[in-house]
């Protein structure tokens, strides 16, 4: 399954200055097969970033569900 997400590059404070930062989070990650505890490889080349799952998580404790508001 191929899915495209539009994200924003933010400024992140570091060493008395700022560096580019991209936050990748959401239910869509689980829909794409990523789970809590997975290890990933990030490859960046010529303006393209690819994130690949290295291996599935092994018997990690599940996170608590958010409480309904």
Buried (B, 14 or more C-beta within 10 A) or exposed (E): EEEEEEEEEEEEEEEEEEEEEEEEEEEEBEEBEBEEBBEEEEEEEEEEEEEEBEEEEEEEEEEEEEEEE
